[in-house]
């Protein structure tokens, strides 16, 4: 089997949900022995390359399919569908966003034979909306997000202590971490400020670790926190992704006891990739309610979901009073959940099963 994989851009830096999901997707299929031809929209002469690949492979007995990962909606997509239809090659669209059909019309949908979705809840939403699009031939298939659980794994306490020493964090502190962008996320900054105030007011033995995506964001956040709390603030540690060893986000997860995900609505991968990666590293997650979060976080099992900052503060108080065995159970469930539901080999099985049915 051969897959032509269409996407907008591929390669480092691996600092976006789309890019990392594409990398996991490609890796999971290659490990199953599938040959991939990656076509980037930003490559020059990408349509000629695509046409030559289809012509070459269609002259053999190899099965061939096209998967549109996040290829832009342009006239070139119509040309791709024309090539594929001529050679009887099925075209799939991998979909990860919760705002989908508000932006796309039937013209876009009919360029694909089926939609592959990253989320079960998103699958139900799309099927429901398609009823009103009068598009009965459009199929929606759930496959999930392939998480490399052999890459995102749980580390020993001694390794965790060594990583915390590098970040100048206490080995006995309970670390709650936020990692991601703060640019255009005013609600994240407000939540962090309110959370720090609550921790200080109650003298909880909790530290906040914040890892932002750039030095500029780090300086901005340091300035905001200095204005709010003064120079002497011991309950917060701010770093940027450049401070990490080879920009490896795993070190952030491994240094943490709990991941805070206060984003109101993620206009990217659903379920949120950050949440799945942290869970795979056996880090429970406390997250603001959203469609993607609701699918992967179960209260008191592998994390907690809250609706407002007041709800978050009540959960932090609950966590502060948990004993070590209760925390350990959350960690065990976090890792187990991702391994059972989103491990790359299981997702690739679902992808291959769908491809086989349409080929």
Backbone torsions as a table, in degrees:
resi	resn	phi	psi	omega
1	UNK	NA	143.6	179.3
2	UNK	-130.6	136.8	-179.0
3	UNK	-118.9	127.1	170.2
4	UNK	-93.0	116.5	-171.6
5	UNK	-106.5	113.5	-177.1
6	UNK	-100.2	129.8	175.4
7	UNK	-152.5	166.7	-176.0
8	UNK	-71.8	-48.0	-176.4
9	UNK	-155.5	143.0	-177.7
10	UNK	-138.3	139.2	178.7
11	UNK	124.8	171.5	-178.2
12	UNK	-65.8	158.9	1.6
13	UNK	-76.7	142.9	-178.5
14	UNK	-87.4	71.0	-174.1
15	UNK	-122.7	16.7	179.6
16	UNK	-130.9	148.5	178.4
17	UNK	-59.9	-40.7	-180.0
18	UNK	-61.1	-49.4	-177.1
19	UNK	-62.6	-44.5	-178.4
20	UNK	-68.7	-38.1	177.1
21	UNK	-64.1	-41.0	176.8
22	UNK	-60.2	-42.9	179.8
23	UNK	-62.0	-44.1	179.1
24	UNK	-65.6	-40.4	-179.8
25	UNK	-60.5	-50.7	-178.4
26	UNK	-63.2	-44.6	-179.1
27	UNK	-61.1	-41.3	-177.1
28	UNK	-66.3	-35.4	179.9
29	UNK	-75.4	-39.2	178.6
30	UNK	-61.8	-40.0	179.9
31	UNK	-65.4	-18.2	176.2
32	UNK	-92.2	7.0	176.6
33	UNK	85.9	12.6	179.5
34	UNK	-86.6	135.9	178.3
35	UNK	-86.6	129.3	-178.8
36	UNK	-116.0	137.4	168.9
37	UNK	-112.8	114.0	-176.0
38	UNK	-93.5	122.8	179.6
39	UNK	-115.1	118.1	178.8
40	UNK	-99.5	136.0	178.5
41	UNK	-60.5	-33.9	-176.4
42	UNK	-80.9	-4.1	173.8
43	UNK	-73.1	148.0	173.8
44	UNK	-76.5	144.2	176.3
45	UNK	58.2	34.6	-176.8
46	UNK	-68.2	-30.5	179.5
47	UNK	-69.4	-38.8	177.0
48	UNK	-64.3	-39.3	177.9
49	UNK	-62.8	-44.1	179.7
50	UNK	-62.1	-46.5	-178.5
51	UNK	-60.8	-42.9	-178.6
52	UNK	-66.0	-36.3	179.0
53	UNK	-65.9	-46.3	-179.2
54	UNK	-63.5	-43.8	-179.9
55	UNK	-61.9	-41.8	-178.3
56	UNK	-65.9	-45.4	-174.7
57	UNK	-76.9	-31.7	-178.2
58	UNK	-67.4	-16.7	178.1
59	UNK	-83.9	-2.2	177.8
60	UNK	-112.2	-177.7	179.1
61	UNK	-91.6	4.1	-179.3
62	UNK	-65.4	140.1	169.7
63	UNK	-73.8	139.1	178.8
64	UNK	-136.9	136.9	175.7
65	UNK	-135.6	158.8	175.4
66	UNK	-112.6	129.4	173.6
67	UNK	-116.0	115.9	176.9
68	UNK	-88.4	106.4	-177.6
69	UNK	-79.5	-66.4	174.1
70	UNK	-145.6	42.1	178.7
71	UNK	-66.8	132.9	-175.0
72	UNK	-62.9	151.5	179.0
73	UNK	-80.4	93.4	-179.3
74	UNK	-133.8	175.0	176.9
75	UNK	-59.4	-28.0	-179.9
76	UNK	-63.5	-27.3	177.4
77	UNK	-66.8	-36.6	175.7
78	UNK	-64.3	-39.0	177.6
79	UNK	-64.5	-39.5	178.5
80	UNK	-61.7	-44.8	178.8
81	UNK	-62.7	-37.5	178.4
82	UNK	-63.3	-46.6	176.8
83	UNK	-57.0	-50.0	-174.4
84	UNK	-63.6	-41.8	-179.6
85	UNK	-64.8	-39.0	-179.1
86	UNK	-61.1	-39.8	-179.1
87	UNK	-96.9	10.7	178.6
88	UNK	56.9	47.2	179.0
89	UNK	-105.8	122.3	179.6
90	UNK	-69.2	145.7	179.6
91	UNK	-119.9	125.0	178.9
92	UNK	-112.4	149.7	173.7
93	UNK	-115.3	122.5	174.8
94	UNK	-88.1	123.8	-173.8
95	UNK	-121.2	134.0	-173.4
96	UNK	-128.7	-4.8	-170.9
97	UNK	-105.8	147.0	-176.8
98	UNK	-88.7	-1.6	-177.9
99	UNK	-106.3	22.1	-164.6
100	UNK	-56.2	-73.5	-166.8
101	UNK	-70.9	-4.6	173.5
102	UNK	-72.5	-18.9	-175.8
103	UNK	-110.5	-14.7	-172.2
104	UNK	-120.0	150.7	179.6
105	UNK	-110.5	-179.0	177.1
106	UNK	-59.7	-29.3	-179.9
107	UNK	-57.6	-41.9	179.4
108	UNK	-70.1	-42.7	-174.8
109	UNK	-64.4	-40.0	-174.8
110	UNK	-72.4	-5.8	175.5
111	UNK	-80.2	-1.7	-180.0
112	UNK	-129.1	148.2	178.4
113	UNK	-83.0	-25.2	179.2
114	UNK	-162.2	154.2	173.6
115	UNK	-102.0	128.7	172.7
116	UNK	-100.7	127.3	-175.1
117	UNK	-113.0	154.0	179.9
118	UNK	-88.7	-12.8	-171.1
119	UNK	-136.5	137.6	176.9
120	UNK	-65.0	-43.5	-179.8
121	UNK	-64.3	-36.3	176.2
122	UNK	-65.7	-36.0	177.3
123	UNK	-61.1	-46.9	179.3
124	UNK	-62.7	-41.4	-179.7
125	UNK	-62.9	-44.4	-178.8
126	UNK	-65.7	-43.0	179.1
127	UNK	-61.6	-39.4	179.7
128	UNK	-65.6	-45.5	-177.8
129	UNK	-69.2	-33.6	-179.0
130	UNK	-65.2	-25.0	176.0
131	UNK	-58.9	-34.7	-177.6
132	UNK	-91.3	-7.1	174.3
133	UNK	-87.7	-3.8	-179.7
134	UNK	53.2	50.6	-177.6
135	UNK	-127.2	71.8	-171.7
136	UNK	-68.6	-18.8	-177.8
137	UNK	-88.0	-1.2	179.0
138	UNK	-85.7	121.0	-179.6
139	UNK	-101.4	143.1	178.4
140	UNK	-121.2	124.0	-175.9
141	UNK	-125.7	127.0	175.9
142	UNK	-80.5	131.1	173.3
143	UNK	-125.4	-32.9	179.2
144	UNK	98.9	-173.7	178.2
145	UNK	-110.6	121.9	-178.9
146	UNK	-77.5	107.9	179.7
147	UNK	-98.6	123.6	178.1
148	UNK	-74.9	87.8	-175.1
149	UNK	-68.3	-15.0	174.3
150	UNK	-79.4	-15.6	177.5
151	UNK	-96.1	-44.0	175.7
152	UNK	-96.5	98.9	-174.3
153	UNK	-132.3	171.1	179.8
154	UNK	-84.6	137.9	179.1
155	UNK	-106.2	164.0	179.5
156	UNK	-74.2	164.9	178.3
157	UNK	-63.4	-34.1	179.6
158	UNK	-67.7	-38.6	176.6
159	UNK	-67.2	-41.2	177.7
160	UNK	-60.0	-42.6	179.6
161	UNK	-62.8	-42.1	-179.6
162	UNK	-63.4	-41.2	178.9
163	UNK	-66.6	-41.3	179.0
164	UNK	-64.1	-36.0	177.0
165	UNK	-60.2	-39.0	179.0
166	UNK	-65.1	-35.5	179.9
167	UNK	-88.2	2.7	-179.2
168	UNK	60.9	45.6	177.4
169	UNK	-114.4	146.0	-179.7
170	UNK	-73.1	139.4	-178.2
171	UNK	-69.1	-23.0	-178.6
172	UNK	-95.6	-6.7	-179.5
173	UNK	-74.7	150.6	171.4
174	UNK	-92.2	118.8	-172.3
175	UNK	-105.1	121.2	171.4
176	UNK	-105.3	127.7	-170.7
177	UNK	-118.5	139.4	165.1
178	UNK	-116.8	130.6	174.7
179	UNK	-131.9	133.4	-178.7
180	UNK	146.8	-171.0	-180.0
181	UNK	-79.1	153.0	169.3
182	UNK	-117.6	-13.4	178.2
183	UNK	-61.6	127.5	-177.6
184	UNK	62.2	23.3	174.9
185	UNK	-126.5	66.6	-177.5
186	UNK	-60.3	-35.4	-177.8
187	UNK	-64.5	-29.3	178.8
188	UNK	-67.3	-45.4	179.9
189	UNK	-62.4	-43.6	179.5
190	UNK	-61.9	-43.7	179.0
191	UNK	-62.8	-42.6	178.8
192	UNK	-62.1	-43.5	179.3
193	UNK	-62.1	-47.4	-179.7
194	UNK	-63.8	-37.0	179.8
195	UNK	-67.5	-43.0	178.8
196	UNK	-62.6	-44.3	178.2
197	UNK	-58.7	-43.4	-178.2
198	UNK	-65.5	-42.1	179.7
199	UNK	-64.3	-43.7	179.9
200	UNK	-65.7	-40.8	-177.1
201	UNK	-64.9	-31.9	-177.1
202	UNK	-100.9	0.9	178.1
203	UNK	54.6	39.1	176.2
204	UNK	-73.6	146.5	177.4
205	UNK	-83.1	62.6	-176.6
206	UNK	-128.9	135.8	174.7
207	UNK	-116.5	147.7	177.7
208	UNK	-104.6	125.0	174.6
209	UNK	-109.0	125.2	-179.5
210	UNK	-119.7	124.0	176.2
211	UNK	-118.3	111.0	-179.7
212	UNK	-100.3	172.0	-168.5
213	UNK	-87.1	-9.1	-178.1
214	UNK	-153.4	163.6	176.4
215	UNK	-64.6	-34.7	179.8
216	UNK	-63.4	-42.0	178.1
217	UNK	-68.0	-36.7	177.5
218	UNK	-61.0	-47.1	179.9
219	UNK	-64.5	-38.5	178.2
220	UNK	-62.6	-46.3	-178.1
221	UNK	-67.8	-38.5	176.7
222	UNK	-60.6	-40.5	179.2
223	UNK	-65.3	-43.8	179.6
224	UNK	-62.5	-46.3	-178.8
225	UNK	-67.3	-36.0	178.1
226	UNK	-64.2	-41.7	178.3
227	UNK	-64.6	-33.0	-177.0
228	UNK	-85.4	-38.0	-170.0
229	UNK	-120.3	-6.0	-177.6
230	UNK	84.7	-179.8	-176.0
231	UNK	-71.2	-34.1	-174.3
232	UNK	-93.0	86.0	178.0
233	UNK	-127.3	107.5	-174.1
234	UNK	-93.7	-10.1	-174.1
235	UNK	-90.4	2.6	-177.4
236	UNK	-131.8	139.5	172.1
237	UNK	-128.0	123.0	-178.3
238	UNK	-112.8	128.7	175.1
239	UNK	-134.5	167.3	173.4
240	UNK	-113.8	166.0	-178.7
241	UNK	-61.8	-23.4	177.7
242	UNK	-69.1	-20.3	179.0
243	UNK	-78.2	-12.7	-177.3
244	UNK	-80.9	155.1	175.3
245	UNK	-67.4	110.2	-179.3
246	UNK	56.6	34.1	-178.8
247	UNK	55.2	30.2	-174.9
248	UNK	-85.4	106.2	-175.3
249	UNK	-67.8	-16.2	179.6
250	UNK	-59.5	-32.0	-179.5
251	UNK	-63.3	-31.3	176.1
252	UNK	-67.3	-46.9	178.9
253	UNK	-62.1	-45.7	-176.0
254	UNK	-65.8	-25.7	178.2
255	UNK	-80.7	-9.5	-169.3
256	UNK	-100.5	160.9	168.9
257	UNK	-106.1	-25.5	-177.0
258	UNK	-153.5	139.1	175.3
259	UNK	-99.1	130.4	174.2
260	UNK	-98.2	125.2	179.6
261	UNK	-124.5	86.9	-172.3
262	UNK	-94.5	19.5	-176.7
263	UNK	-76.2	129.3	-176.6
264	UNK	-66.5	-48.5	179.6
265	UNK	-149.5	123.7	-176.8
266	UNK	-92.1	113.5	-179.1
267	UNK	-88.5	49.9	-180.0
268	UNK	-150.0	-127.5	-175.4
269	UNK	-70.0	133.2	172.6
270	UNK	-124.1	125.2	-2.1
271	UNK	-67.5	158.8	-177.0
272	UNK	-57.6	129.5	-176.5
273	UNK	-63.4	-39.0	179.4
274	UNK	-57.6	-41.8	-179.6
275	UNK	-64.6	-45.3	-178.9
276	UNK	-66.1	-39.8	178.5
277	UNK	-63.6	-43.9	179.6
278	UNK	-63.6	-44.7	178.6
279	UNK	-59.8	-39.3	179.6
280	UNK	-64.6	-28.0	175.9
281	UNK	-86.0	12.0	179.8
282	UNK	66.6	36.2	176.6
283	UNK	-111.4	111.9	176.9
284	UNK	-60.6	158.8	-174.5
285	UNK	-127.1	135.6	171.4
286	UNK	-112.5	116.0	-167.5
287	UNK	-133.3	149.2	173.3
288	UNK	-70.3	144.0	-176.5
289	UNK	-61.8	131.2	172.7
290	UNK	-159.2	171.4	-178.1
291	UNK	-59.5	-49.9	-177.1
292	UNK	-66.0	-39.4	179.9
293	UNK	-65.2	-40.3	-176.7
294	UNK	-60.7	-25.9	-178.1
295	UNK	-77.7	-27.8	-171.3
296	UNK	-116.9	-12.5	179.7
297	UNK	-111.8	126.4	176.3
298	UNK	-118.0	123.4	-175.4
299	UNK	-53.7	130.6	177.3
300	UNK	66.3	8.7	175.8
301	UNK	-107.2	-61.3	176.4
302	UNK	-126.6	13.2	179.5
303	UNK	162.0	-157.6	-176.7
304	UNK	-146.3	148.6	176.4
305	UNK	-119.4	136.6	179.2
306	UNK	-129.3	160.9	-177.6
307	UNK	-104.3	-30.0	-175.9
308	UNK	-144.6	171.1	178.6
309	UNK	-63.1	-32.0	175.7
310	UNK	-64.2	-40.4	176.9
311	UNK	-65.0	-37.7	177.1
312	UNK	-62.3	-43.2	-178.8
313	UNK	-64.5	-36.6	176.6
314	UNK	-64.9	-37.7	178.9
315	UNK	-69.8	-37.8	177.7
316	UNK	-63.3	-39.8	176.8
317	UNK	-63.0	-40.3	177.4
318	UNK	-62.1	-45.1	-178.6
319	UNK	-65.4	-39.0	-179.3
320	UNK	-61.8	-25.0	-178.9
321	UNK	-100.4	6.5	177.4
322	UNK	-77.2	148.7	175.4
323	UNK	-90.6	172.0	-173.6
324	UNK	-63.6	-34.3	-179.5
325	UNK	-69.0	-36.1	177.1
326	UNK	-66.9	-40.7	176.9
327	UNK	-64.4	-42.4	-179.3
328	UNK	-62.9	-36.4	177.9
329	UNK	-66.1	-40.6	175.7
330	UNK	-59.7	-43.4	-179.3
331	UNK	-62.6	-45.4	-179.9
332	UNK	-61.0	-44.7	-179.1
333	UNK	-66.9	-34.9	179.6
334	UNK	-60.1	-51.7	-179.8
335	UNK	-64.6	-44.6	-177.7
336	UNK	-60.6	-41.4	-177.7
337	UNK	-59.7	-48.0	-177.6
338	UNK	-68.5	-41.2	179.4
339	UNK	-60.0	-39.6	-177.2
340	UNK	-78.7	-31.7	-171.9
341	UNK	-106.7	-32.0	-170.4
342	UNK	-128.0	9.0	177.7
343	UNK	-57.2	140.7	-172.0
344	UNK	-55.9	-39.0	-177.7
345	UNK	-66.9	-35.2	179.6
346	UNK	-72.6	-38.0	177.2
347	UNK	-67.1	-42.5	179.7
348	UNK	-63.3	-33.6	174.9
349	UNK	-60.3	-42.9	179.7
350	UNK	-66.9	-40.3	179.1
351	UNK	-61.9	-47.6	-178.7
352	UNK	-63.8	-38.6	178.8
353	UNK	-60.6	-43.4	178.3
354	UNK	-65.4	-45.0	179.9
355	UNK	-58.6	-43.9	-179.6
356	UNK	-60.7	-38.8	-176.8
357	UNK	-71.2	-25.7	-178.0
358	UNK	-100.8	-9.4	-176.1
359	UNK	-86.3	NA	NA
